[in-house]
Structures are given as structure tokens and as C-alpha cells.
Amino acid sequence: MPNRGAVSGVISTKTGTYTIQNGYHDGSGTVGIDATEQAKIIADNIREGITILGVEGTMTGTEDVVAGSPTITPNFETQTIVPDSTTDPAQNYLAQVTVNPIPTSETDNAAGGKTLTVG
């Protein structure tokens, strides 16, 4: 069995692993993540409250959110409301809201016309 002494290595994207060679080691070697890969661990990309390899996340989930608050006047047609992408900055946060038509009913009246009941 070969004496490997102090063996050091890095984990990179190429393999994602480090293979330990057969033999015995003196215990002073190290294996770590390549510095290029460590630099890719960015706090803004990690959810707040989560720590990955010593980098504490700062992302709240509300970055760059522009919520729309439209005022809709109901009419006799079904309306679908979505974020307004024409505003500056564009709205990107609004669940789809559907406003149902105003309920109506018609009945014949004594004058030969129709009576419209709204509501």
C-alpha cells in the first residue's frame, strides 16, 4: 500500500467529487471546494435564513416586486384583471382576479316592454 503523505485536492464543477486514492495518508491533507465554485455562492441568491457553506442568504423573495392595485368598475361582461406590463416599472405581482358580471334578470311588463332587474 503506497504512502500518499499529505494529499490535497479541490472539488470543481468538472466532477463534483474528489476521489481518494488508495494507500495511507498522514492525516494533514485537505479537500475543499474550488475558489471559482465558492465565488458562485452568492447571498442574494440564497433564501434568507438559509446558510450554504458559510454564506448566509439575504434573499427575501420580494426583490424587484411591483404589485399592481387596479380599480375595476364592474359591468355586464366578465372581466379578467392581470398585472399591467405597460407601467414603469412594469407590474409583476398580481394574482389573476376575475370580476363576475353584474347579475340581472328580465321580465315582461304590462306596457309590452321588459323590466330589467339588476342585482
ChimeraX commands (.cxc) that place a marker at each C-alpha (Angstrom):
marker #1 position 0.00,0.00,0.00 radius 0.5
marker #1 position 1.58,3.31,-1.07 radius 0.5
marker #1 position 2.26,6.13,1.36 radius 0.5
marker #1 position 0.40,9.17,-0.02 radius 0.5
marker #1 position 1.56,11.57,2.70 radius 0.5
marker #1 position -0.44,14.82,2.79 radius 0.5
marker #1 position -2.87,14.73,-0.12 radius 0.5
marker #1 position -4.83,17.86,-1.02 radius 0.5
marker #1 position -7.48,18.35,-3.66 radius 0.5
marker #1 position -10.36,20.52,-4.81 radius 0.5
marker #1 position -13.91,19.82,-5.86 radius 0.5
marker #1 position -14.83,21.57,-9.09 radius 0.5
marker #1 position -17.79,21.56,-11.45 radius 0.5
marker #1 position -15.92,19.23,-13.75 radius 0.5
marker #1 position -16.50,16.25,-11.48 radius 0.5
marker #1 position -18.34,17.46,-8.38 radius 0.5
marker #1 position -16.36,14.92,-6.36 radius 0.5
marker #1 position -12.82,14.18,-5.22 radius 0.5
marker #1 position -11.62,10.60,-5.45 radius 0.5
marker #1 position -9.46,9.42,-2.57 radius 0.5
marker #1 position -6.53,7.39,-3.85 radius 0.5
marker #1 position -5.73,4.06,-2.29 radius 0.5
marker #1 position -2.93,3.99,0.21 radius 0.5
marker #1 position -2.37,5.55,3.57 radius 0.5
marker #1 position -2.18,9.24,4.36 radius 0.5
marker #1 position -0.52,11.19,7.12 radius 0.5
marker #1 position -3.79,12.98,8.04 radius 0.5
marker #1 position -2.66,16.51,7.20 radius 0.5
marker #1 position -4.19,16.74,3.71 radius 0.5
marker #1 position -7.30,18.72,2.87 radius 0.5
marker #1 position -10.04,18.73,0.26 radius 0.5
marker #1 position -12.09,21.82,-0.44 radius 0.5
marker #1 position -14.34,23.46,-2.98 radius 0.5
marker #1 position -12.54,25.23,-5.82 radius 0.5
marker #1 position -12.42,29.02,-5.27 radius 0.5
marker #1 position -14.21,29.63,-8.58 radius 0.5
marker #1 position -17.10,27.48,-7.39 radius 0.5
marker #1 position -17.15,29.11,-3.95 radius 0.5
marker #1 position -17.49,32.53,-5.62 radius 0.5
marker #1 position -20.75,31.33,-7.18 radius 0.5
marker #1 position -22.37,31.01,-3.75 radius 0.5
marker #1 position -24.00,34.45,-3.53 radius 0.5
marker #1 position -26.02,35.62,-0.52 radius 0.5
marker #1 position -28.62,37.36,-2.75 radius 0.5
marker #1 position -29.38,34.01,-4.43 radius 0.5
marker #1 position -29.95,32.15,-1.14 radius 0.5
marker #1 position -33.23,32.44,0.77 radius 0.5
marker #1 position -32.98,34.48,3.97 radius 0.5
marker #1 position -32.41,32.22,6.99 radius 0.5
marker #1 position -30.54,29.57,4.96 radius 0.5
marker #1 position -26.75,29.21,5.13 radius 0.5
marker #1 position -24.84,27.31,2.45 radius 0.5
marker #1 position -21.16,26.63,3.04 radius 0.5
marker #1 position -20.89,29.58,5.42 radius 0.5
marker #1 position -22.75,32.06,3.19 radius 0.5
marker #1 position -25.92,33.32,4.87 radius 0.5
marker #1 position -28.77,34.07,2.50 radius 0.5
marker #1 position -30.25,37.55,2.17 radius 0.5
marker #1 position -32.97,36.95,-0.45 radius 0.5
marker #1 position -36.39,37.82,0.97 radius 0.5
marker #1 position -38.40,36.81,-2.08 radius 0.5
marker #1 position -39.78,40.30,-2.57 radius 0.5
marker #1 position -36.88,41.77,-4.51 radius 0.5
marker #1 position -37.96,43.73,-7.59 radius 0.5
marker #1 position -41.64,43.13,-6.86 radius 0.5
marker #1 position -44.00,45.73,-8.26 radius 0.5
marker #1 position -47.54,44.96,-7.22 radius 0.5
marker #1 position -50.47,46.23,-9.23 radius 0.5
marker #1 position -53.56,47.64,-7.48 radius 0.5
marker #1 position -56.11,48.22,-10.23 radius 0.5
marker #1 position -59.55,49.73,-9.58 radius 0.5
marker #1 position -62.17,47.96,-11.69 radius 0.5
marker #1 position -65.68,49.18,-12.40 radius 0.5
marker #1 position -67.99,46.19,-12.84 radius 0.5
marker #1 position -70.05,45.99,-15.99 radius 0.5
marker #1 position -72.31,43.42,-17.62 radius 0.5
marker #1 position -69.40,41.43,-19.06 radius 0.5
marker #1 position -66.94,39.13,-17.30 radius 0.5
marker #1 position -63.65,40.97,-16.79 radius 0.5
marker #1 position -60.22,39.43,-16.26 radius 0.5
marker #1 position -57.65,41.55,-14.46 radius 0.5
marker #1 position -53.90,40.87,-14.80 radius 0.5
marker #1 position -50.76,42.91,-13.95 radius 0.5
marker #1 position -50.20,45.95,-16.15 radius 0.5
marker #1 position -46.92,45.41,-18.01 radius 0.5
marker #1 position -47.10,48.87,-19.60 radius 0.5
marker #1 position -46.41,50.81,-16.38 radius 0.5
marker #1 position -42.92,51.95,-15.41 radius 0.5
marker #1 position -41.77,49.84,-13.66 radius 0.5
marker #1 position -43.89,47.04,-15.04 radius 0.5
marker #1 position -46.20,45.35,-12.56 radius 0.5
marker #1 position -45.08,41.79,-11.96 radius 0.5
marker #1 position -47.06,40.79,-8.92 radius 0.5
marker #1 position -50.79,40.32,-9.07 radius 0.5
marker #1 position -52.79,37.17,-8.92 radius 0.5
marker #1 position -55.34,36.98,-11.69 radius 0.5
marker #1 position -58.62,38.41,-10.47 radius 0.5
marker #1 position -61.87,37.82,-12.29 radius 0.5
marker #1 position -64.80,40.17,-11.73 radius 0.5
marker #1 position -68.05,38.37,-12.45 radius 0.5
marker #1 position -70.77,40.13,-14.42 radius 0.5
marker #1 position -73.41,42.10,-12.57 radius 0.5
marker #1 position -76.36,39.73,-12.12 radius 0.5
marker #1 position -79.51,40.78,-13.96 radius 0.5
marker #1 position -82.89,39.37,-14.83 radius 0.5
marker #1 position -85.55,40.45,-17.37 radius 0.5
marker #1 position -89.31,40.12,-17.10 radius 0.5
marker #1 position -92.14,41.20,-19.39 radius 0.5
marker #1 position -94.02,44.22,-18.11 radius 0.5
marker #1 position -97.62,45.44,-18.60 radius 0.5
marker #1 position -96.55,48.15,-21.08 radius 0.5
marker #1 position -95.31,45.49,-23.51 radius 0.5
marker #1 position -91.66,46.05,-22.73 radius 0.5
marker #1 position -89.09,44.46,-20.48 radius 0.5
marker #1 position -88.26,45.20,-16.89 radius 0.5
marker #1 position -84.59,44.82,-16.08 radius 0.5
marker #1 position -83.71,43.93,-12.51 radius 0.5
marker #1 position -80.10,44.48,-11.51 radius 0.5
marker #1 position -78.62,42.65,-8.55 radius 0.5
marker link #1:1,2 radius 0.2
marker link #1:2,3 radius 0.2
marker link #1:3,4 radius 0.2
marker link #1:4,5 radius 0.2
marker link #1:5,6 radius 0.2
marker link #1:6,7 radius 0.2
marker link #1:7,8 radius 0.2
marker link #1:8,9 radius 0.2
marker link #1:9,10 radius 0.2
marker link #1:10,11 radius 0.2
marker link #1:11,12 radius 0.2
marker link #1:12,13 radius 0.2
marker link #1:13,14 radius 0.2
marker link #1:14,15 radius 0.2
marker link #1:15,16 radius 0.2
marker link #1:16,17 radius 0.2
marker link #1:17,18 radius 0.2
marker link #1:18,19 radius 0.2
marker link #1:19,20 radius 0.2
marker link #1:20,21 radius 0.2
marker link #1:21,22 radius 0.2
marker link #1:22,23 radius 0.2
marker link #1:23,24 radius 0.2
marker link #1:24,25 radius 0.2
marker link #1:25,26 radius 0.2
marker link #1:26,27 radius 0.2
marker link #1:27,28 radius 0.2
marker link #1:28,29 radius 0.2
marker link #1:29,30 radius 0.2
marker link #1:30,31 radius 0.2
marker link #1:31,32 radius 0.2
marker link #1:32,33 radius 0.2
marker link #1:33,34 radius 0.2
marker link #1:34,35 radius 0.2
marker link #1:35,36 radius 0.2
marker link #1:36,37 radius 0.2
marker link #1:37,38 radius 0.2
marker link #1:38,39 radius 0.2
marker link #1:39,40 radius 0.2
marker link #1:40,41 radius 0.2
marker link #1:41,42 radius 0.2
marker link #1:42,43 radius 0.2
marker link #1:43,44 radius 0.2
marker link #1:44,45 radius 0.2
marker link #1:45,46 radius 0.2
marker link #1:46,47 radius 0.2
marker link #1:47,48 radius 0.2
marker link #1:48,49 radius 0.2
marker link #1:49,50 radius 0.2
marker link #1:50,51 radius 0.2
marker link #1:51,52 radius 0.2
marker link #1:52,53 radius 0.2
marker link #1:53,54 radius 0.2
marker link #1:54,55 radius 0.2
marker link #1:55,56 radius 0.2
marker link #1:56,57 radius 0.2
marker link #1:57,58 radius 0.2
marker link #1:58,59 radius 0.2
marker link #1:59,60 radius 0.2
marker link #1:60,61 radius 0.2
marker link #1:61,62 radius 0.2
marker link #1:62,63 radius 0.2
marker link #1:63,64 radius 0.2
marker link #1:64,65 radius 0.2
marker link #1:65,66 radius 0.2
marker link #1:66,67 radius 0.2
marker link #1:67,68 radius 0.2
marker link #1:68,69 radius 0.2
marker link #1:69,70 radius 0.2
marker link #1:70,71 radius 0.2
marker link #1:71,72 radius 0.2
marker link #1:72,73 radius 0.2
marker link #1:73,74 radius 0.2
marker link #1:74,75 radius 0.2
marker link #1:75,76 radius 0.2
marker link #1:76,77 radius 0.2
marker link #1:77,78 radius 0.2
marker link #1:78,79 radius 0.2
marker link #1:79,80 radius 0.2
marker link #1:80,81 radius 0.2
marker link #1:81,82 radius 0.2
marker link #1:82,83 radius 0.2
marker link #1:83,84 radius 0.2
marker link #1:84,85 radius 0.2
marker link #1:85,86 radius 0.2
marker link #1:86,87 radius 0.2
marker link #1:87,88 radius 0.2
marker link #1:88,89 radius 0.2
marker link #1:89,90 radius 0.2
marker link #1:90,91 radius 0.2
marker link #1:91,92 radius 0.2
marker link #1:92,93 radius 0.2
marker link #1:93,94 radius 0.2
marker link #1:94,95 radius 0.2
marker link #1:95,96 radius 0.2
marker link #1:96,97 radius 0.2
marker link #1:97,98 radius 0.2
marker link #1:98,99 radius 0.2
marker link #1:99,100 radius 0.2
marker link #1:100,101 radius 0.2
marker link #1:101,102 radius 0.2
marker link #1:102,103 radius 0.2
marker link #1:103,104 radius 0.2
marker link #1:104,105 radius 0.2
marker link #1:105,106 radius 0.2
marker link #1:106,107 radius 0.2
marker link #1:107,108 radius 0.2
marker link #1:108,109 radius 0.2
marker link #1:109,110 radius 0.2
marker link #1:110,111 radius 0.2
marker link #1:111,112 radius 0.2
marker link #1:112,113 radius 0.2
marker link #1:113,114 radius 0.2
marker link #1:114,115 radius 0.2
marker link #1:115,116 radius 0.2
marker link #1:116,117 radius 0.2
marker link #1:117,118 radius 0.2
marker link #1:118,119 radius 0.2
view
